Amino acid sequence: MDDARLYQACSLAVSLLVWELAVGVFGLLSPTMLPPPSTVASNTAALLAAASFRAHLLDTVYRTLLAAVVGSVLGTAVGLAMGWNRRLKSVLSPLAAAVFPLPTIALLPLVILLVGSNQRALIVTAALGTFFVVLWNAMTGARGIESAHVDVARDNGVTSIARLIREVLLPGSLPLVFVGLRLGLNTSLLITVAAELVAGDSGLGYVLWVSWMSYQIPDLYAALVCASALGVAFTYGIAALYRVAVPWSSDVRRWETA
């Protein structure tokens, strides 16, 4: 284990220990409102053993991944095109700049009206949030490719647009595209859980809402733990994929300790 991973593990372990001592041993905080980590862990394990809770968890995973895939594919394609073509960027940038700052969850009622289904609306809303995050990173990656790389490729016989995209645009943009994918996947999770909390009838967000309404504090913390664990898994999963897909990048070492 390198120093960065050791520091990360120690930071988490110390935080959990301080939390456990403050609540479970010294009673500095109310265990009703903030249960100690040991209680949260045992309750989370018990809930995960229940088929109903696992169904909620799987619903959130399904919506998150589907929204992330749709948003990432479209965001990468449009972002690379905007970064490669200045005219297209001039046309689409004002629209993207106008929509991107909007809180995506605020678009949920409008999306429900347009698609006519809460289930589809949750996925579409999360996909929208993912789309813009990935788009900006893909566009920045494409714009960062120096014209000299294109000239060298053309001097070596790469003249077709398809080959330029495959041999210059994609490899040159991949580092920032993966940054967008990592941010986009976690954005998809964040919006999915928030949308489930507002308008869902299943998922971790729905569990959070029902737990709060019925004052089931342990269940609320269990849902938060599961959502957090999904975020960690997504982050390190994308980092592992990045090391495989972009081994030439100077940022590989930084991603390993991210």
N, C-alpha and C positions, 0 to 999 in steps of 0.2 A: 504493500500500500504506500503510495507516494504521500508527500507532505500535505498537498491540498486535500486529498481524500481523508487523510487522518484528521485534519482540522475540521472538515465538514462533519465527520462522525463525532468528534469530541464536542463540537458546538451543539449538535442535536442531543447528545447524551447529557451534557451539562444542563441544557434547558429543561429537559424532561425531569432530571433529578431535582432541580430547584423547584419546579412545579409540584412534584410529588411531595417534597419536604414541606413546602409552604402550605399545601392543602391537607395532605394526609397525616403529617406528623405535628407540625406546629399550629395548625388551624388558623393560619393568617387569612385565609380566604374561605368562603362558604363552599363546602363540598356539594351543596345542592345546586348552586349556580355554576360552579366550576369544579367538576369531579376530578380527582387526581388521575394521572395517566394510567395507573394500574386498573382503575375502575372503567375508564374509557376503553382500554384495550380489551378487558374481559367482556364488556357489554357489546363491543364491536364484533368480537369473535362469536358471541352468542347470536347476534343478529345475522351474521353471515351464514350461520348454520340453518337459518330459516329460509325456505324456498321463496317466500313472498319478498323478503328484503333483497335476495339475490336477483329476483326478477326486476326490481326497481333499479338496482345497480346495472344490470345488463341493458336496460332500456336507455339509461344515460350514456353508457359506452357506445351503444349502437347509434344513437342520435349524434353524439359527438364525432365519432369517426366518419359517419356518412356526410355530415355537414363539413367536416375538415377536408375530406377527399374532394367533394364538389367545389368548395370554395378555393381550395389550393390549386386544383387543376385549372379552373377558370382564371384565378388570380395570377398564376404563373404565366399562362398563355397571353393574357392581356398585358400584363406587366412587361414581359419580354418584348412584345410587339411595340409597346409605347417607348421602351428604352431604345429599341433598334430604329424606330421610325419617328423622326422629329415631328412630322406633320400629324401623325396619329396622336402623339403626345400632346400637341397643341390643342387638338380637338377634344380629347378625353380628360385632360388634366383638370380643367375647371369643374367639370361635373364630379370627378372623383374627390377633388378638394372640397366641394360643397357638401357631399354626402358623408365623407369619412369622419368629420368631427361629431356627427350626430350620435347620441347614445343608441347603439343598435337595438337594445331591449325596448326603446321607445317606439321602434318601428313594428313591434309585435302586433299591436291591434290592427294596424294597416295590413300587415302580411296575412293575418287571419281573415280579414275581409276579402283579400285578393285570392287566396288559395282555398278558402272555405273549409279548412280542416286544422284543428289544433295540432295534431301530430305532424302534418306537413309544415305547418307554420313554425313550429319549434325548430325543425331542421333548416328551413329556408332562412330564418332569422340568424341562426348560428353560422350558416354558410355565408351570409352577407358580411358578418363581422370578420370571418376568416378571409374572405375574398379581398377586402381592402388592405388588410395587414400583409398578405402575401404579395398583392399587386405592387405596393410601394417598394418592397424589398427586391422583387424581381426586376422592376424598372430601374432601380438604383444599380443593381448588379449589371444589367445590360449596358447602362450608360457609362459604367466604369471601365468597359473594355476599350483599350486604346486602339486608335485607328491603325497603328503600326501592325497590330496583330492581324487585322483584316487584310492589310496590304501584303504581309508575308504569306498569308494563306493563299491569296490570289496569285502571287508570284509562283507558288508551288502547285498551281493547277486547280485550286479550289475556286471554281467560278459560279457554280449553281447556288441558288439561295438555300436549298435543302442542305447541301454540304457545309455552307457557311454557318447555318444554324447548328448543325450537328457537331462541327469541329471547332467552331470559334465561340458562337453565342452561348450555347449551353455550358461548355466547360468553364468559360470565363464568368458566367453568371451564377453557377451552382453554389459557391460559398454564401452569397447573400440570399439566394433562393432558399437555402436550408435554414438560414436565420429566420426568414419569413415563415417557413413551414413549422419551425419550433414555436414561434410566437403565435402562429395561426391555429395550431392544434390546441394550445392552451387557451387561446381566445375562444375557440369553439366550445371547449369544456365550460369556461366561465359563462358564456351566453346561454348554453344549453341548460345549465343548472339554474341560472336566473330565470329563464323562460319557463322552466318546469315549475319553479316556485310561484310564478305569476299565473300561468295558464295550463299547467300540466295536470294530468290525472295519473301519472306514474313517474318514476325516476327519483334521483336523489333530491332534486329541488322540491318535488312533491312531498317526500319524506320530511324534509326540513320544515316545510310549511305546516304539515299535519302535526309534527312533533312540537312545534312552537305553539300551535293553537290548543293542543291537548296537554301542554306543559310536560311533555315527555323529554326532559332535558338529556338523559343518557342517549336516547335515540337520535336527538339532534346532533350531539357530538359524534356519534357513530357515523352519521351521514357526512359530516364535515371531514372526518378522518378518511373516509373512503374517497371523497372528492379530492382531498389533498394527495392521497396515494396515487390516484389516477394521474394527477398533474405531474408528480414526480416520475412516474413510469413513462409518461409521454415525453417528458423532457429528456430523460436519459436514453429512451428508445431512439429518438431523433438524433441525439448525439452519437449513438453507436452507428446508426445508418450513415451519418455524415462521415465518420471515419472510414467507412467502407467505400462510399460513393465519391468522396473528394480527398483521396489520400495525399494528393500533391499540395494541398492548401497549407499555408503557413499557420492557419488558425486551428489545425487539428489538435495541437497540444492544449490550446485554450479551451476547446470544446470538451476535451477529456476531463477537465477539472471544472467544467461549468456546473 
